[in-house]
Amino acid sequence: MSSLTTTPLPRFQRLGWLSHRVRRSPLTLAGLAITLLVLLCMVFAPLLATHNPNALDLAHRLAEPCASHWFGTDEVGRDLFSRVLYGSRQSVGVGLFVAFAAGIIGGLLGCLSGVAGGRLDSLIMRLMDIMLSVPSLVLIMALGAALGPSLFNAMLAITLVRIPAYVRLARGQALSIRQMGYVQAALTFGAGRWHLVSWHVLRNALPPLLVQLSLDIGGAILMASALGFIGLGAQQPTAEWGAMVATGRNYILDQWWYSTCPGVAILITATGFNLLGDGIRDLLDPRQQGR
């Protein structure tokens, strides 16, 4: 059974409706195109790169963009185009990891909290309130500094900070779904908490969680880049967009391309994931299914 009051469409009609809705939304199409392009760059970076991203060439250090170096070179002669391509693996990889890890952990905790109630619910929500009382960026920097400067530690810090948002969202859905007749019937027949969470609550809470997850990817990329910018993310010689922007600011007046190229990559990627997230939100809205 479903908590939605609208009549579900047959599968082939739903696919046609989804295709129609996507085609009618230019921003969703733009977000999908940007996202696919970025993911292709991640996967095929070794084939697309024109140089070894870590190869030094001091004879051509800080060279401006040209036919042999499309984005120019950095302070030790490394090709920036190749480093931006490989940097997508680090920056976008962090965004995907954070969104999925925080979404899974937070979604399960929130559903369990809403179904269990009582002391367990109070304990989980008070912990989440404590984390939400501290500004996100400040808490991320504090955790990153405590864990140590590395890309993996940056991922852990951002994931921990993003979990409360999913917990609160999933708990709200669980409290609403718990009052449904079919859930009460399952309780009457002796269904356990884990069965309620996995079979009834989590399935019906999945659409809003997916929307939040898709919107969080862009934000996680920006947070990872911010940590890299202040030196708490990826370390040299690893190519990472935030760290590249941080180093390039020392040469911004004369070698503008150094910070501009990875900075534009961050902007385009975050915008693409946000546009795609907005499109997914519209597609999963049950009020849109008859339109």
N, C-alpha and C positions, 0 to 999 in steps of 0.2 A: 504493500500500500504506500501511498505517497501523501505527504502533507500539503501538496499543491492542490488547489481547488480547480485548476484548469484541466481540461481533458488532454492527455498526452497525445501527440501526433504519432502516426505510424512512422517506422524508421525511415523509409524512403522519402516520405513527405517532410520529415524533420531535416534530413540531409539537404533536400531542395530548399527548404526554408532558410537553413543556415547559409547556404551558398548565396541565396538571394539577398539576405541581410548583409553579408560581407561585401557583395558587389555594390550595394547601395551606400556603403560607408567608405568614402575615399580615405579618411584618416585611419580606419582599421586596415585597409589595404596597404597604406603607406607604412604603418607599424609592422604589419606582417612581412612586407618586402624588406624593410630594414633589418628585422630580426633574423629572417632567413639568410640575408647577406652576411650579417655578423657571424652567425653560426657556421656558415660555409667558410668564412675566413678563419675561424677557429680550427675547423677540422682540416682544412687544406693549407694551413699556413706554411708547412714545409715545401709544398709545391708552388705556392704563390710568391714566396719570398725570393727576392733577387740576390740576396747576400746572406751569409751567415750572420745572425743577429748579434753575435758576441765577438766577431772578428774585428781586430783592431787595424786601423790604417791611419797612422799618425800623419802621413803625407797629405791626407785629404780631410783633416779634422775641421769641423764646423763649415763644411762645404755647403753652398746654397743648393736648392733643388735644381737638378739637371737630368739629362737623359740617363745617366748611369746611377744616379741617386735621386729617386723621384721626390722624396721628402727631405733631401739633404742628409747631412751626417751630424753626429754629436761631437763632444769635446775630445773624443779619442778616435774619431773616424768611423764609428759604427754606423751602418746604414739605418736611417730612421724608419724608412718604409718597412723594412723587414722586422724591426723591433716593434713597430706598431702592430703588425700582423701577429707576431708572437705574443705581444702584450695583451691581445684580445683573449688569449687562452687563460691568462692570469686574472684579468679584471672581470671578464664576463663569467669565467668559471667560478669566481668568488660569489658573484651575484646569484647564479643558479644554485650553488651549494647552499648559500644562506637562506634563500627563499624556500627551497624544498625541505631543508633540515628544520628550520624554524616552523614551517607550516605543518610538517608531520608531528613534531614533538608538541608544539603548541596546540594543534588540533586535537590530539589524543588527550592531553592534559585538560583542555577546556571541556571536552565532551565528558570525560570522567568526572570532572568537578561538578558539572551541571547535573549529571545522573546521580552521583553519590550523595551530594548535599551534605549537610551536617558539618562536623568538624573538618573533614577532609576538604570540603569546598571552601570553608573559611580559611584554612591554612594555605591552600594554593592561591586563593585570591589575595590574601594579605601579602604574600611573597611577590605576586605580580604588581600590587599597588606600590610596594617599596621600590621595585625596579622602575616603574613608570614615574615615580616622583622625582627621579634624577633625569636631567636632560640627556637625550639619547647620545648625542655626540660626545658629551663630557664622559658619560659612562663607558662608551666604546673606547675612548682614548685612555681612560683609567685602566680598563681591563687589558687593553693592548700593551700598555706600559708595564703592567704587572706580569703579564705572561711573557713578555719579551718581544722585540721587533722581528717578526717573520710573517710570511703570507698566511701560513696555517693558523698562527695565533690570532691574526687579524680576522680570519674567517670565524674562529670560535667566538671572539669578542662580539662581532656583529650578530652572529646567530643567537647568542644569549640575550642580547638586547632586543632582538626582534620577536622573541618567543611570546612575551606578554600580550602583544597585539592579537596574536592568533588565539591565545588562551581566552581572552575576553570575548572575542568574536564567536568562538566555538561554544563557550559556556552559554552565551545568550541564545544561540540556536538550540542548544541542548535543553535549556529551561523551557523554551517554547514547544519543542517537539515532545518533551516528556509528558505534556498534558494531552497529547493526542490520544484518541480512543484506542488505536491499535497498539500503542505503547502500554497503556494501562491494561489492555487485555493480555499482552505478553507478560507483564508483571503478575497478573492474576494466575497465569499458568506456570509461574515459577521461573521465569527467565532471569538469568544472572546479569550482573552489571556489565560484564564484558560483552555478553551477547547483545544487550541493549545498545552499548556504545558502537560495536562493530557492525551490527546488522541493521539497526534502525536509525540511531542518532547521527552517526558519522556519515552515512550515505546521504541523509537529507541535509546535513550541514555542509556537504562538500562544495556546492556551487559558490556560496559566498567565500569559502576558504580559498577556492581556486582563483577567484577574482582578486582577493587580497594578495595571494601569492604572485600573480602575474604583475600586479602593480608594485610589489616590493622588489622585484628584480632590479629595476632601474635605480631605486633608492639604495639598494645594497651595493651596486656598482659605484655609485657616488661616494658612499661611505668608505668602501675599500680604497678608492682613489684618494680620499681625504687622508686616510691612514698612511698610504704610500707617500703622500705629499709631505707629511710631517716626519717621515722616517720610521713609522711603526709598522709598515707593511712589508712588501717584497724588498729584498736587499740586493745590491749589486752582485753579479752582473745580470740578474734576472730582469727581463723586460716587463715593466708594468706601467700602465698609463699614468697613474698618479705620481709615481717616482720620477718618471720622465719629465712631467710638467714641473716638478719641484726643481730638478737639476737645470732644466732649460730656462727657468726664470733668471738665472745668473747671466744669461746671454740674451735676454729678451730685447734689448735695445738694438742690437746689431744682427743677431741671428734669430729673427722672429719665428722662423719655422720650427725651431726646436720645441718650444712649448705649444705652439699653435696646432701642430698635427695631432699629437696625442690628446690635446684638449678638445679638438673638434671630434675626435673619435669617441671620447667620453660623452660629449653633448649629443651626437647623433645616436649612439647606442642607447643611452638612457631615454631619449625621446621616443625611439622606436619601441622599446619595451613598454613605456607608459601608454603610448597610443594603442598598442596591442592589448594591454590590460583594460583600457577603456572599452575597446571593442568586445572583449570577452565578457565584461560586465553587462553590456547591452544584450549580448547573445544569450546569456544565462538568466536574464530577467524574465520570469514567467509571464509578466504583464505584456511582453513584446511578442509572445508566440502567436497571437492572432493577427499581427500586423504584417 
